[in-house]
């Protein structure tokens, strides 16, 4: 980290990469000015370094005076925190590591250390305080005036915390350096008081992980009670050797529990934790916990989401009490039949992969489903799908009983996996114009006529689909991912319009030549086993070229974002550094 940054150079590439990964649909963000909003489904625009946001309650904000509503685009530099994590982390650090933080407020005088120019210089803390992501602090002149920056403008300067020698003449010890400074200088402390913490607990504690909750509970009895009596929605993972009852003694308000790492857990341990708070759990992952039976699940009537894949000891008796479920995974649960699904009319998400005992009668009451996985369920026919008109995602791989008639009313589908469904033809796909993801692996009755209508596709798997030719790909210009393995009829002409491709699997496509990569300026991944060496080299060269172009563009954007103040090292400094290196050798 550099010793000093000007006021415009606030964020680095690593920070933005982490921030983008956290900005998922529905995440709450705290903007500068303390406005809270939610991430819209459009998510992040990486080219503009911006994110689409809506109001905190999910409604669309008003864009202009004529009352038009829609999501708003905010630059990533306007975001202070995602899901308030940073606010709490800074507060926790200040509360734990410096009990006397009231002595040090914004405006505290710090003494710098370092080279001759910085050593002993006194500066004042700016209201921006500490940037906890960069381990740095915003400072102005000792008299409160703004210093002159490299580009001639005036503004606060960002200094690394390891350049701080003392705060208000109190020397910072090396062992506690970072935590003390963050505690006494953090700008978050000026905005967050004890009442605000308690008022925000429902909105904040749900985002804290297990380690953060433990840290918060160690501050004092007030925070310990807050943690103990608040609901926690982040998944708490029961580790090997850890007892569920002990977890609930620390976090009795936990509503999201992951037991998948304790596959040896039995009913007795679940029942032991019931009076400690486990009976209130809302989300439970007990995947592959084969020793749990109906007795262990019986009291959990508040469950809304349950993953019990591969739990062969569970039968219909368990599900009879779980009428609040909206999401259920019963993959390979051989004890579940039609009777078990009958009372679960609130389900919107169901995974019943290889549940061969479930037939059309089992799906009949589940008309609210929006996502259904029924891989290998040979007992399901067109009659079931005709009633599930709300489906947006359907995985029916190896369901040989489904024909074109079954898909006719599923016009809301955006994702469809019909791997090896050999009974589906072009007529079945005709009404599904909203599809963005499609898997037609080994569906040899699908031809160019189907793909011509599916112009919204971004992901397509047409492995071994001999009925698709170059003409079928011509209008799929939105594709970003294409698997055309062993489609030997596809030539360079088929790939020419697909300029948005980032991922391409062309194993066994013997007619592809190096010229096919000419227009693939976004390609990142390419699988080409079995093709000629010149094709492999062309693919490798194109991917390297695209990566270099993207890095160059990103560096230019970052430099512009940082105010164009990045300076090149002078020839003299290069010579000095070189001479020092020679002397060391």
C-alpha positions in Angstrom: 0.0 0.0 0.0 1.4 3.5 -0.9 2.2 5.9 1.9 -0.3 8.6 0.7 -3.3 8.9 -1.6 -5.0 12.0 -2.8 -8.8 12.6 -2.2 -9.8 11.1 -5.6 -7.9 7.9 -5.3 -10.2 6.1 -2.9 -10.6 2.6 -4.2 -8.4 -0.1 -5.8 -9.1 -3.0 -8.1 -9.2 -5.5 -5.3 -11.8 -3.5 -3.4 -14.1 -3.2 -6.5 -13.8 -6.9 -7.3 -14.8 -7.8 -3.7 -17.6 -5.2 -3.8 -19.0 -6.5 -7.1 -19.1 -10.1 -5.7 -21.2 -8.9 -2.7 -23.7 -6.9 -4.8 -26.2 -9.7 -5.5 -29.9 -9.2 -6.2 -31.7 -8.2 -3.0 -28.6 -7.1 -1.1 -29.1 -3.9 1.0 -26.6 -1.1 0.4 -25.8 2.0 2.4 -25.1 5.0 0.1 -23.3 8.2 1.0 -25.8 10.4 2.7 -27.0 7.3 4.7 -29.7 6.3 2.2 -30.5 2.6 2.2 -31.5 0.8 -1.1 -31.6 -2.7 -2.5 -29.8 -4.2 -5.5 -32.1 -4.7 -8.5 -32.1 -7.9 -10.5 -30.1 -6.1 -13.2 -27.2 -6.1 -10.7 -23.8 -4.6 -11.5 -22.8 -2.9 -14.8 -19.1 -3.8 -14.7 -18.3 -1.7 -17.8 -19.6 1.5 -16.0 -18.5 0.4 -12.5 -22.1 1.0 -11.4 -25.0 -0.9 -9.9 -28.8 -0.8 -10.4 -30.7 0.0 -7.2 -34.4 0.2 -6.1 -36.0 1.4 -2.8 -35.2 -0.5 0.4 -38.7 -2.1 0.4 -38.2 -3.3 -3.2 -40.4 -0.8 -4.9 -39.2 1.2 -7.9 -38.1 4.8 -7.3 -39.5 7.7 -9.2 -37.0 8.7 -11.9 -38.2 12.2 -13.0 -41.0 14.7 -12.7 -43.4 12.9 -15.0 -43.7 10.1 -12.5 -41.7 7.4 -14.5 -40.5 4.6 -12.2 -37.6 2.2 -12.6 -34.3 1.2 -11.1 -31.6 3.8 -10.7 -27.9 3.5 -11.7 -25.4 4.5 -8.9 -21.6 4.5 -9.2 -19.8 2.0 -7.0 -18.0 4.9 -5.4 -21.3 6.1 -3.9 -21.6 2.9 -1.8 -20.5 3.1 1.8 -21.5 -0.5 2.9 -23.2 -3.6 1.7 -25.7 -5.0 4.1 -24.2 -2.8 6.8 -21.4 -5.3 7.4 -18.8 -2.6 7.5 -20.7 -0.4 10.0 -20.9 -3.2 12.5 -17.3 -4.4 12.0 -16.0 -0.9 12.6 -18.2 -0.6 15.7 -17.1 -4.0 17.0 -13.5 -3.1 16.6 -13.9 0.2 18.4 -15.9 -1.3 21.2 -13.6 -4.3 21.8 -10.1 -2.8 21.3 -10.5 0.7 22.8 -12.8 1.3 25.8 -11.8 5.0 25.9 -12.8 5.8 22.3 -14.9 8.8 23.5 -11.6 10.7 24.0 -10.9 10.6 20.3 -13.4 12.1 17.8 -13.2 13.4 14.3 -10.8 16.3 14.6 -8.2 14.4 16.6 -4.6 15.4 16.0 -2.3 12.6 14.7 1.5 12.6 14.4 3.0 10.9 11.3 6.2 8.8 11.0 8.2 7.8 8.0 10.7 9.6 5.7 12.1 13.0 6.4 9.2 14.8 4.8 6.5 13.0 6.8 8.3 12.4 10.1 6.8 14.4 13.0 4.1 16.1 10.8 0.9 16.7 12.6 -2.4 16.5 10.8 -6.1 16.5 11.8 -8.6 13.6 11.2 -11.1 14.5 8.5 -14.8 13.6 9.1 -14.5 10.7 6.6 -12.3 9.0 9.3 -10.9 5.5 8.7 -11.3 3.5 5.5 -11.5 0.0 7.1 -11.1 -1.8 3.7 -7.9 -0.1 2.9 -6.5 0.3 6.5 -6.0 4.0 5.9 -7.3 7.3 7.4 -8.4 10.6 5.8 -6.4 13.6 7.1 -6.3 17.4 6.6 -3.9 20.0 7.8 -3.4 20.5 11.5 -5.4 23.7 11.4 -8.3 22.0 9.6 -7.6 23.5 6.2 -7.6 21.2 3.1 -4.1 20.3 1.8 -3.2 20.8 -1.9 -3.3 17.5 -3.8 -1.1 16.3 -6.7 -3.5 17.5 -9.4 -3.6 21.0 -7.9 -7.0 20.7 -6.3 -7.7 20.8 -2.5 -9.1 17.9 -0.5 -8.4 15.4 2.3 -5.5 13.0 1.9 -5.6 9.2 2.6 -2.7 7.9 4.7 -1.9 4.3 5.6 -2.5 3.5 9.3 1.1 2.2 9.6 2.2 5.8 9.1 0.4 6.9 12.3 2.8 7.4 15.2 0.4 8.8 17.8 -3.1 10.0 18.3 -3.6 13.1 20.5 0.0 12.5 21.7 -0.8 8.9 22.7 1.6 6.5 21.1 0.1 3.6 19.3 1.7 0.3 20.3 2.7 -2.0 17.5 0.7 -5.0 18.7 -2.6 -3.1 18.8 -1.8 -0.5 16.2 -4.5 -1.1 13.6 -7.3 -1.9 16.0 -6.7 1.1 18.2 -6.6 3.5 15.4 -9.7 2.1 13.7 -11.5 2.2 17.0 -10.6 5.8 17.9 -10.8 7.4 14.4 -13.5 5.4 12.5 -16.0 7.7 10.9 -18.6 5.1 11.4 -18.6 5.7 15.2 -19.9 9.2 14.7 -23.0 7.9 12.9 -23.7 4.7 14.9 -24.8 5.0 18.5 -26.1 2.3 20.9 -29.7 3.1 20.2 -29.2 3.0 16.5 -27.5 -0.4 16.9 -30.5 -1.8 18.8 -33.0 -0.3 16.4 -31.1 -1.8 13.4 -30.6 -5.3 14.8 -33.3 -6.9 12.7 -31.8 -5.3 9.6 -28.2 -5.9 10.5 -27.7 -9.0 12.6 -29.2 -11.2 9.9 -26.1 -10.4 7.8 -23.4 -11.1 10.4 -21.6 -14.5 10.2 -20.9 -16.7 13.1 -17.5 -15.2 13.9 -18.8 -11.7 13.9 -21.7 -12.6 16.2 -19.2 -14.2 18.6 -17.1 -11.0 18.6 -20.1 -8.8 19.1 -21.3 -10.9 22.1 -17.9 -10.5 23.8 -18.1 -6.6 23.9 -20.2 -6.4 27.1 -23.4 -7.8 28.6 -25.6 -5.4 26.6 -24.3 -6.7 23.3 -24.3 -10.2 24.5 -28.1 -9.9 25.3 -28.7 -8.3 21.9 -27.0 -11.3 20.1 -28.8 -13.8 22.3 -32.3 -12.4 21.8 -32.1 -11.4 18.2 -32.9 -13.5 15.1 -29.9 -14.5 12.9 -30.6 -15.4 9.3 -27.0 -16.1 8.2 -26.5 -19.9 8.0 -24.7 -21.2 11.2 -22.7 -24.3 10.3 -22.5 -27.1 12.8 -18.9 -28.3 12.6 -17.7 -31.9 13.0 -17.6 -32.7 16.8 -19.7 -29.7 17.7 -23.1 -30.4 19.4 -26.2 -28.6 18.2 -27.3 -27.8 21.8 -24.0 -25.9 22.4 -24.4 -23.9 19.2 -27.9 -22.8 20.4 -26.6 -21.9 23.8 -24.5 -19.3 22.1 -27.0 -18.3 19.4 -30.6 -19.2 20.6 -32.0 -16.9 18.0 -30.5 -18.8 15.0 -33.0 -19.3 12.2 -30.8 -20.8 9.6 -28.9 -24.0 10.4 -26.5 -26.1 8.3 -26.1 -29.7 9.5 -24.5 -31.0 6.3 -21.0 -31.3 7.9 -22.4 -33.4 10.7 -23.7 -36.4 8.7 -23.4 -38.5 11.9 -26.0 -36.4 13.7 -29.0 -38.3 15.2 -32.6 -37.5 16.3 -31.5 -37.3 20.0 -29.2 -34.4 19.4 -31.9 -32.5 17.5 -34.4 -33.1 20.3 -31.9 -31.9 22.9 -31.6 -28.5 21.1 -35.4 -28.0 20.7 -36.0 -26.1 24.0 -32.9 -24.0 23.4 -34.3 -22.4 20.2 -33.9 -25.1 17.5 -37.7 -25.6 17.4 -38.0 -22.1 15.8 -35.6 -22.7 12.9 -36.8 -21.5 9.5 -34.1 -22.7 7.2 -32.5 -26.2 7.6 -29.8 -27.9 5.5 -29.5 -31.6 6.6 -28.2 -32.9 3.2 -26.9 -36.5 3.6 -27.8 -36.7 7.3 -29.1 -40.2 6.8 -29.4 -41.0 10.5 -32.2 -38.3 11.1 -35.7 -39.8 11.0 -39.3 -38.5 11.2 -39.0 -38.1 15.0 -36.2 -35.5 14.6 -38.2 -33.4 12.2 -41.6 -33.6 13.8 -41.3 -30.5 16.0 -39.9 -28.2 13.3 -43.3 -26.8 12.2 -41.9 -23.3 11.5 -39.6 -24.5 8.6 -39.9 -22.6 5.4 -36.9 -24.1 3.6 -35.6 -27.7 4.0 -32.8 -29.5 2.2 -32.9 -33.2 3.1 -31.4 -34.6 -0.1 -30.2 -38.2 0.3 -32.0 -38.6 3.7 -33.3 -42.1 3.1 -34.7 -42.4 6.6 -37.4 -39.6 6.1 -40.9 -40.6 5.1 -44.2 -38.9 4.3 -45.0 -38.6 8.0 -42.4 -35.9 8.4 -43.7 -33.6 5.7 -47.3 -33.8 7.0 -46.4 -31.2 9.7 -44.3 -28.9 7.5 -47.1 -27.0 5.8 -45.2 -23.6 5.8 -42.5 -24.9 3.5 -41.8 -22.8 0.4 -38.6 -24.5 -0.7 -37.9 -28.3 -0.5 -35.1 -30.6 -1.7 -35.9 -34.3 -1.5 -33.5 -35.5 -4.1 -33.1 -39.3 -3.9 -35.4 -39.5 -0.8 -36.8 -42.9 -1.6 -39.2 -42.8 1.3 -41.3 -39.8 -0.1 -44.4 -40.5 -2.1 -47.4 -38.5 -3.5 -48.9 -38.5 0.0 -46.0 -36.6 1.4 -46.3 -33.7 -1.0 -50.1 -33.4 -0.7 -50.2 -30.8 2.2 -47.3 -28.7 0.8 -49.4 -26.3 -1.2 -47.1 -23.3 -0.4 -44.1 -24.7 -2.2 -42.5 -22.5 -4.9 -39.2 -24.4 -5.2 -39.0 -28.2 -5.4 -36.2 -30.6 -6.1 -37.4 -34.2 -6.4 -34.5 -35.6 -8.4 -34.8 -39.4 -8.9 -37.9 -39.6 -6.6 -39.4 -42.3 -8.8 -42.3 -43.0 -6.5 -43.8 -39.6 -7.2 -46.3 -39.4 -10.0 -48.7 -36.8 -11.5 -50.9 -37.1 -8.5 -48.1 -35.8 -6.2 -47.6 -32.6 -8.3 -51.3 -31.9 -8.7 -51.7 -29.7 -5.6 -48.4 -27.8 -6.1 -49.7 -25.1 -8.5 -47.5 -22.3 -6.9 -44.3 -23.9 -8.1 -41.9 -21.5 -9.9 -38.8 -23.8 -9.9 -39.0 -27.6 -10.4 -36.2 -30.2 -10.7 -37.6 -33.6 -11.6 -34.5 -35.3 -13.2 -35.2 -39.0 -13.8 -38.8 -38.9 -12.6 -40.2 -41.2 -15.1 -43.7 -41.2 -13.5 -44.3 -37.6 -14.4 -46.3 -37.0 -17.7 -47.7 -34.0 -19.6 -50.7 -33.9 -17.3 -48.6 -32.5 -14.4 -46.9 -29.8 -16.4 -50.1 -28.5 -17.8 -51.1 -27.3 -14.4 -47.7 -25.7 -13.5 -48.1 -22.5 -15.5 -46.1 -20.4 -13.0 -42.8 -22.3 -13.7 -39.8 -20.1 -14.7 -37.2 -22.9 -14.3 -37.7 -26.6 -15.2 -35.1 -29.4 -15.1 -36.7 -32.5 -16.6 -33.6 -34.4 -17.8 -34.2 -38.0 -18.6 -38.0 -37.6 -18.2 -39.0 -39.7 -21.2 -42.7 -39.4 -20.5 -42.8 -35.7 -21.4 -43.8 -34.7 -24.9 -44.5 -31.4 -26.8 -47.9 -31.1 -25.2 -46.4 -30.9 -21.8 -44.5 -27.7 -22.6 -47.3 -26.0 -24.4 -48.5 -23.8 -21.5 -45.2 -23.1 -19.8 -44.7 -19.8 -21.5 -43.1 -18.2 -18.4 -40.0 -20.5 -18.6 -36.6 -18.8 -18.7 -34.5 -21.9 -17.9 -35.1 -25.4 -19.3 -33.1 -28.5 -19.1 -34.5 -31.3 -21.3 -31.3 -33.4 -21.5 -32.1 -36.7 -23.3 -35.8 -35.9 -23.6 -35.9 -37.5 -27.1 -39.7 -37.0 -27.4 -39.5 -33.2 -27.6 -39.6 -31.7 -31.1 -39.5 -28.1 -32.5 -43.2 -27.8 -31.8 -42.6 -28.2 -28.1 -40.1 -25.3 -28.0 -42.2 -23.0 -30.2 -44.1 -21.2 -27.3 -41.1 -20.8 -25.0 -39.8 -17.5 -26.4 -38.7 -16.2 -23.0 -36.0 -18.8 -22.5 -32.5 -17.5 -21.6 -31.0 -20.9 -20.7 -31.6 -24.1 -22.7 -30.1 -27.6 -22.5 -31.0 -29.8 -25.5 -28.3 -32.4 -25.1 -28.9 -35.4 -27.3 -32.3 -34.0 -28.5 -31.8 -34.9 -32.1 -35.4 -33.9 -33.1 -34.6 -30.2 -32.4 -33.6 -28.3 -35.6 -32.7 -24.8 -36.7 -36.5 -23.9 -36.7 -36.5 -24.0 -32.9 -33.5 -21.8 -32.3 -34.6 -19.2 -34.8 -37.4 -18.1 -32.3 -35.2 -18.3 -29.1 -33.4 -15.0 -29.6 -33.2 -14.3 -25.8 -30.9 -17.2 -25.2 -27.7 -16.4 -23.3 -26.7 -20.0 -22.5 -27.1 -23.0 -24.8 -26.0 -26.7 -24.5 -26.6 -28.5 -27.8 -24.1 -31.3 -27.2 -24.5 -33.9 -30.0 -27.6 -32.2 -31.6 -27.1 -33.2 -35.2 -30.2 -31.3 -36.3 -28.6 -27.9 -35.6 -26.6 -26.2 -38.3 -25.0 -22.8 -38.9 -28.4 -21.3 -39.8 -29.7 -22.2 -36.4 -27.1 -20.1 -34.6 -27.4 -17.1 -36.8 -29.9 -15.2 -34.6 -28.5 -16.1 -31.2 -26.4 -13.0 -30.9 -27.0 -12.8 -27.1 -25.3 -16.1 -26.4 -22.5 -15.9 -23.8 -22.1 -19.6 -23.2 -22.3 -22.3 -25.9 -21.6 -26.1 -25.7 -21.6 -27.5 -29.2 -19.6 -30.6 -28.5 -19.5 -33.2 -31.3 -21.7 -30.9 -33.6 -19.5 -31.7 -36.6 -21.9 -29.9 -38.9 -21.1 -26.5 -37.4 -18.5 -24.4 -39.3 -16.8 -21.0 -38.9 -19.8 -19.3 -40.4 -22.0 -20.5 -37.5 -19.7 -18.8 -34.9 -19.3 -15.6 -36.8 -22.4 -13.8 -35.3 -21.8 -14.9 -31.8 -19.6 -12.0 -30.7 -20.7 -12.0 -27.1 -19.4 -15.5 -26.4 -17.3 -15.9 -23.2 -17.4 -19.7 -22.9 -17.2 -22.1 -25.8 -17.0 -26.0 -25.9 -16.2 -27.2 -29.4 -14.7 -30.6 -28.7 -15.1 -32.8 -31.7 -16.2 -30.0 -34.1 -13.9 -31.0 -36.9 -14.9 -28.2 -39.3 -13.8 -25.4 -37.1 -10.7 -23.5 -38.3 -8.5 -20.7 -36.8 -10.6 -18.2 -38.7 -13.6 -18.9 -36.4 -12.1 -16.9 -33.6 -11.8 -13.6 -35.5 -15.0 -12.0 -34.0 -14.9 -13.7 -30.6 -13.5 -10.7 -28.8 -15.0 -11.6 -25.4 -14.0 -15.2 -25.3 -12.5 -16.3 -21.9 -12.7 -20.1 -22.0 -12.5 -22.6 -24.8 -12.5 -26.4 -24.8 -11.1 -27.8 -28.0 -9.7 -31.3 -27.3 -9.2 -33.4 -30.3 -9.0 -30.5 -32.8 -5.9 -29.6 -34.8 -3.0 -27.8 -33.2 -3.5 -24.6 -35.2 -7.1 -24.3 -33.9 -5.9 -24.8 -30.3 -3.2 -22.2 -30.7 -5.6 -19.7 -32.3 -8.0 -20.2 -29.4 -5.2 -19.7 -26.8 -4.0 -16.6 -28.6 -7.5 -15.1 -28.9 -8.2 -15.6 -25.2 -4.8 -14.0 -24.3 -5.6 -11.1 -26.6 -9.0 -10.5 -25.0 -7.6 -10.7 -21.5 -4.9 -8.1 -22.3 -7.5 -5.8 -23.9 -9.8 -6.0 -20.9 -6.9 -5.3 -18.5 -5.8 -2.3 -20.5 -9.4 -0.9 -20.6 -9.9 -1.5 -16.8 -6.6 0.1 -16.0 -7.6 3.2 -18.0 -11.0 3.3 -16.3 -9.3 3.0 -12.8 -6.9 5.7 -13.7 -9.7 8.0 -14.8 -11.6 7.1 -11.6 -8.6 8.0 -9.5 -8.4 11.5 -11.1 -5.6 10.7 -13.5 -3.0 11.2 -10.7 -1.1 8.0 -11.1 2.5 9.1 -11.7 5.2 7.2 -13.5 8.4 6.6 -11.6 11.2 8.9 -12.8 14.3 7.6 -14.5 16.4 8.8 -11.6 14.4 6.8 -9.1 14.7 3.7 -11.3 18.4 4.1 -11.4 18.6 4.5 -7.6 16.5 1.4 -7.1 18.7 -0.6 -9.6 21.9 0.5 -7.9 20.5 -0.6 -4.5 19.6 -3.9 -5.9 23.1 -4.3 -7.3 24.6 -3.5 -3.9 22.4 -6.0 -2.1 23.5 -8.7 -4.5 
